[in-house]
Amino acid sequence: MLKSMLVGLDGSEHGDAALELGLRWAKRFNALLVGLGVIDEPGIHGAEETWLGEVYFRQINERLTEDVRREVERTLERAALRCVEADVSFKPLEDIGTPHERIVIEAQRYDLIIMGQRTHFRFGWQDAADDTLRRVLTENPRPVVAAPERLDDDRKSILIAYDGSVQAARALQAFRFTGLGEGQTIRVLTVDHDKVEAARKADRAIEYLGFHGLKATPITLSSNRGPAEVILEHLKQTEADLLVMGAYGKSTLREFFLGSTTRSVLKDSQAAVFLSH
């Protein structure tokens, strides 16, 4: 059951959505919400050396770092006020370093990482999504939930995309440990060239959930379409507000987290995406 969550706050609309999702779950589980803002000092150094050279490095570095620090502090202050309004326990955390590295290290203290589906932690990437989420996914010590820019009302519906792989089984277990499935409508989606084999995969996931008091309904399909297309289609049809994924459609961990299925789902999903390995 969730006791604490780390929310990556980058000052963007996706970061705000991640905070709101964290607030929703913190109230539900009476959990601590920790907001992490990162001052990307390595990014500032690199940008300065490219733009101005070493002659102006120290002076400009100090000014840029202070500007970023103030913005991080404002973001954390806004998050703290929002948590007071929602009557949620909140801990602000300001860190310095490469964003994904600091998130991975700090996450070791908490149960879950929540971030936006688009992240803007890197210096100079305020107007375009950076690679922080992708890097956290490849190294995460805890499950990661990527929040969409806009959250719908809590419909209490969950779609689990399950391919029967070891990584998918681990993701299912991580999801069960969080308690997020309690009281929710859960559907398990499996796709295979052979519908019988798809049903066998779904049965394993459903039986595991059943041992822990979670009832799930199978959606088994025979299809040659790409996994992302099928997942997104059924995510929309079921109106789920949370998608749970393991290493869907790939045999190796690296291929999954850096591959086209994950990128496509994170790009187009209108629901929060729970990812773990």
N, C-alpha and C positions, 0 to 999 in steps of 0.2 A: 504494500500500500504506500502511496506517495506520502513522504514526510517533508521533502524539500525539492525545489526546482530551481535551476539556474536559467535565467532568461538573458540572452544576449541583446543588449540595447545599443543600437547604432544611430538613433535619432531619426530613422526613416519611418515611413508608413508601415512597412512590413515589420519593423521592430516594434512599433506601437501595437500591431495586431498580435505579435508574439506575447507582449505584455498582457493584453486583454485575455488571451487564451490561458496564460499563466494565472491570471486573477480568477478566472472561471474555475480552474481546477484547484487552486489554493483554497478557495471558499468551500469547494465540495469535500476536500480531504482535510481541511483545517491544517494546511501545510505552509511551510515557510517559502516565500518567494525571494530569490536573490537576484538582483539586477546587476549585471556586469557591463561596465563601459570600459573600453580599452583605448588608451592613447597609443596610436601607431607610430611610436618614435622611430623604429627602423625605416618605416615608409617615408617619414619626414626627412630623414637623413638622405635617403636615396634621391628623393625629389630635389632637394637643395643642391646636391652635388651636380645633378644634371642641368639644372636651370642656371645656377649662378657660379659654380666652382668653389674651390676651397677658400678663396679670399674672403667671401662674405658668409662662409658657412656658419660660424658660431653665432653671429648676431641674428641672422635670419632663422636659424634653428631654434633659438630661444623664443623668438616671437611666434613662430608657427606652432611650436609645442605648447606655448601658453594659450594660444587661440583654440587649439584642439582640446586642451585640458578644460577650458571654460565651457566648451560645447558639451563635453562628456558630463561635466558637473551639472549643467542645465538639464540634460537628458535624465540623469539620475534623480534630480530634484523633482522633475515632472512625474517620474515613475513613483516616487515616494508619496507625492500628493495624491496620485490616483489610487494607490494602495490604502491610504488613510480613508479616502472616500468609500472604498469598497470594504473597509474593515478587514484588511488582509495584512498579516505580518510580513514586513519587508525589510530586507537588508541590502543597502547599496554597496557596491564593490567597484572601486576604480583601480585599474591596473595599467601597466606600461609594458609594451612589447609587441611582438607580432601577434595580431588578433587571434588567429586560430590556435596558436600555441598556448596563449593565456587561457583561452576557453577550455581547451582540452585538459590543462593542468588544474584549473579551478573546479572543473566538473567532477573531479574525483571525490569531492566532498559531498556531492548531492545525488539525488536519485534519477534526475532527468534533465536533459538540455532542451530548451525551447528557443528557436531562432526563426527569423522570417525566411520565407522561400526565396527572397532576394536579400542579400546582405550588402552593407555599405560601411564596413569597419575600416577598410584600408584607406590611408590618406590619399586624396586625389581621386577617389572613386565615389564621391557623394552623388554623382549624377548617373552612375551606371553600376550595375551589380558587380561585386567583386567575387573572389573565389573562396571566401572564408567558410561558407557552408560546405562546399565540396571538400575542403581540406579537413574540416571537423568530422565529416562523415567517414573519411578514410582512416581516421585515427581515434575515433570516439571511444572513451572509456564507459560511456553510458548511452542509453537510447537517446536519439535525437528526434524531436518533433519540429517539423518545418511548417510554420503558420502561413496561410494565404494572406494577401493584403487586406481582405475584408472577411470578417467572420459572420456567418449566418447565425440565427438563433440555434440554441442547443437542441438538435433534433433527436439526440440519444440513439444514433444509428452509426454502426461501424462496419466497414468493409475490410476484410482481411484477404489480401492477394497472396496466395500460397501455392508454391510450386513443388513442395515436398523435399526441397534441398535442406542440407544441414543448417545453412544460414537462415532459411525461412523458419525452421523449427526453433532456432535460438531466438529469432525475433518474436515468434509467437509466445515463447516462455517469458521474454522480457516484458511483453505487453501484458501478460497475465499477472506478473508480479506487481505492476503499477496499480492495479485495481480499476483501471479505466473502463474495463468491460462490465463492471458491476451495474446491473439495472439497465443495460443497453440492449438494443436489438443488434445482433451480430450475424453477419453473413460471411461465409468463406467462399471466395471465388477461386476456382482452379480451372486451368485451360491446358488441354493436351490434344495432340492429333487423334488420340484414342479416348473417347468419352468415358469408357470403363476405367481406364487408368486415371483420368481426371477425378472420377468418383472415389477411387481408392485413396488418392492423395487427400482429398477433402475429408474423407472419413477419419483419417489419422488425426488431422487437426481438430475436427469436431469432437472426437472421443477424448482427446487431451483436454480440451476446454471443459467438456462435461465432467471430467474427474474433479474439476475445481468449481463446479456449480455454475458454469457459464453455458447457456444454451445457444447454439449456433445453427444456422440454416445453410445448406450447401447451394452453391451455384456452380454447376459443372458444365463445361463447354468443350466441344470439339471444334477447333479453329486453327487456321493457318495464318491468321493475322498477327501482327506484332503485339507483344504483351502490353506495351504502354497504351496502345489504341483500345484494346479490350478492357483494360483496367479503368481508364478514364471514362469509357462509355458506361460501364456498370456503376462507376462512382456517381455519375450523373443520374442514372436511372434509379438507383437506390436512395438518392438524396442523403448519402452518408456525410457526416461532418468530420469523420476521422478515417483515414486509410492506413492500414498496417501493412508494411512490406518487409520482406527479407530479401534474399538474393534471387529475385524473381527473374527467371528466364536465362540465367547465366550460371556457369558451373564454378567460377572462381570469384572470390571476394572482390578483388581489385576490378575485374571486368564489370561487376555489378555496380559498385559505387561510382565508378568513373564512366559508366556506359550509357548508351542511348536510352534505355528504359527509365533509369532514374532521372536523367536530364529531362526527358519528355514529360514524365509525371510531375516533377517539381515545377516545370515551366507552365503547365496547363491545369494542374489540379486546383479546384476551387474549395477543396477541403484540406484540413491539416493532414500532414503525412508523418506517420510514426515509422522511423527507420532504425534498424539495429542489426548488428551481426554478432 
